[in-house]
């Protein structure tokens, strides 16, 4: 008898990795979106609390004379000022301190810098992505835009005089000035990086108490 010829089956083709890769990418995207939304919800709730504390503080500060106002000291996380920049869609309470913990709840006022509304340079920084994304549109400000603050020194209107990008190493945090200056800064790229967007604004006229 003649044996039947043997046939070799073709080697199994590896399964395509396209579908699993798409699934992984989708899961990662969803996780990032959920995380982003969760951080903003957390910050929104924290801002509500700070807003109430700011309103109470403004009532307490109203009867104080200038000397008493200047003597007020802020603790980490205390509300320092309300900051309104209509041209970047911002209306927010600024808190004392520039630590990650504080900046998850509010833009941070740099300790040692002037309080918004008083002579000197008041410095404020904030996240550009997540936890409020307060400075997401910082780069949209242009010379001539107005920024309004309300603090222990009353309501002050600043006019933007400079918008530029510098490296973090060249960031000037000097706080001495005879003028009332407001400096805002954040990462040049929303996801971070070595450069910073710096906005400087100068107040004209006396604060309105």
C-alpha positions in Angstrom: 0.0 0.0 0.0 1.2 3.5 -0.8 1.0 5.9 2.2 -1.0 9.0 1.7 1.2 12.1 1.2 1.6 14.2 4.3 0.4 17.8 4.1 1.9 20.5 6.3 -0.6 23.1 7.7 0.4 26.8 7.3 1.8 28.3 10.5 -0.7 30.1 12.6 -0.6 33.9 11.9 -0.1 36.0 15.0 -3.2 37.8 16.2 -3.4 41.4 15.4 -2.5 43.7 18.2 -4.4 46.6 16.9 -7.6 45.9 18.8 -5.9 45.5 22.2 -3.8 48.6 21.6 -6.9 50.6 20.8 -8.6 49.3 23.9 -5.6 50.2 26.1 -5.5 53.7 24.5 -9.2 54.1 25.1 -8.9 53.1 28.7 -6.0 55.5 29.3 -7.9 58.3 27.7 -11.0 57.7 29.8 -8.9 57.5 32.9 -7.3 60.8 32.1 -10.6 62.5 31.4 -12.1 61.2 34.6 -9.1 62.3 36.6 -9.2 65.7 35.0 -12.9 66.1 35.9 -12.4 64.8 39.4 -9.6 67.4 40.1 -11.8 70.2 38.9 -14.8 69.1 41.0 -12.5 69.0 44.0 -11.2 72.5 43.3 -14.7 73.8 42.6 -15.9 72.7 46.0 -12.8 74.1 47.7 -13.4 77.4 45.9 -17.0 77.6 47.3 -15.5 77.3 50.8 -12.9 79.9 50.1 -15.5 82.2 48.6 -17.5 82.1 51.8 -14.4 82.7 53.9 -13.4 85.6 51.6 -16.8 87.3 52.0 -16.6 87.0 55.8 -13.0 88.4 55.8 -14.1 91.4 53.7 -16.7 92.2 56.3 -14.2 92.0 59.1 -11.7 94.1 57.3 -14.1 96.9 56.3 -13.9 98.9 59.6 -10.1 98.6 60.0 -7.9 101.6 59.6 -4.9 101.5 57.2 -2.4 100.6 59.9 -4.5 97.7 61.1 -5.0 96.4 57.6 -1.2 96.4 57.0 -0.7 94.4 60.2 -2.9 91.5 59.1 -0.9 88.3 58.5 -2.2 85.4 56.4 -1.7 81.8 57.2 -1.2 79.1 54.6 -4.4 78.5 52.7 -6.1 81.6 53.9 -8.1 83.6 51.3 -6.0 86.7 50.3 -7.9 88.3 47.5 -10.5 87.9 44.8 -9.0 88.1 41.3 -11.1 88.9 38.3 -9.6 88.9 34.8 -12.6 89.0 32.4 -10.3 88.7 29.3 -9.3 85.2 30.4 -12.6 84.2 31.9 -11.3 84.2 35.5 -13.1 85.0 38.7 -11.5 83.3 41.6 -10.3 83.5 45.2 -6.5 83.5 45.7 -5.1 81.7 48.7 -1.9 82.3 50.7 0.9 80.0 49.7 2.3 78.4 46.5 2.5 74.8 47.7 0.9 71.9 45.7 -1.7 71.5 48.5 -2.8 75.2 48.3 -2.7 75.3 44.5 -5.1 72.3 44.3 -7.7 74.7 45.7 -6.8 78.1 44.4 -4.2 80.2 42.7 -1.4 80.7 45.2 -0.2 84.1 46.5 3.6 83.9 46.9 4.4 84.5 50.6 6.5 87.6 51.1 5.2 89.4 48.1 2.8 92.3 48.4 -0.9 91.7 49.0 -2.9 92.7 46.0 -3.8 96.4 46.3 -0.8 97.5 48.4 2.5 99.0 47.1 5.0 96.4 45.9 4.8 93.4 43.7 2.0 91.0 44.4 2.8 87.6 42.9 0.3 84.9 42.0 0.8 81.6 40.3 -1.6 78.8 39.4 -2.1 75.5 37.6 -2.8 75.6 33.9 -4.2 72.1 33.6 -6.2 70.3 36.2 -7.2 71.4 39.7 -9.2 74.3 38.4 -7.0 75.0 35.4 -7.1 78.6 36.6 -4.3 79.9 34.3 -5.3 77.8 31.3 -5.8 81.0 29.3 -3.0 83.1 30.9 -1.3 83.5 27.5 -4.5 85.1 26.0 -4.0 88.3 28.0 -2.6 91.2 26.1 -1.3 94.6 26.9 -4.1 96.9 28.0 -6.3 94.2 29.5 -7.7 94.9 32.9 -7.4 92.8 36.0 -9.4 93.6 39.2 -8.5 92.5 42.7 -10.4 92.8 45.9 -8.5 92.4 49.1 -7.9 93.9 52.6 -6.7 97.0 50.7 -9.9 97.4 48.8 -10.7 97.0 45.1 -7.8 97.7 42.8 -7.8 97.8 39.0 -4.6 96.8 37.2 -3.7 97.3 33.5 -1.5 94.7 31.8 1.7 96.2 30.7 3.8 93.1 29.8 3.2 89.6 28.6 6.3 87.4 27.9 7.8 84.0 28.2 11.0 83.3 30.1 12.9 80.3 31.3 12.2 79.3 34.9 15.9 80.2 35.8 15.3 83.8 34.6 12.0 84.2 36.4 12.2 87.5 38.4 10.4 87.3 41.7 11.7 90.6 43.0 8.9 92.1 45.2 10.2 95.7 45.8 8.4 98.5 43.9 7.0 101.9 44.7 4.1 101.1 42.4 1.3 98.6 42.9 2.2 95.8 40.6 0.5 92.5 40.0 2.5 89.6 38.5 0.9 86.4 37.3 2.9 83.5 36.1 2.4 79.8 35.1 4.0 77.2 32.9 4.3 78.2 29.3 2.9 74.8 28.2 -0.3 73.6 29.9 1.4 70.3 30.7 4.5 71.8 32.3 8.0 72.5 31.1 10.9 74.7 31.8 9.5 78.0 30.6 7.0 80.4 32.2 4.4 82.9 30.9 4.7 86.1 32.9 2.1 88.8 33.0 2.8 92.1 34.7 0.1 94.6 35.4 0.3 98.0 37.1 -2.5 99.8 39.1 -3.5 103.3 38.5 -5.1 105.5 41.1 -5.8 104.7 44.8 -7.6 101.5 45.8 -11.4 101.9 46.3 -12.2 100.8 49.9 
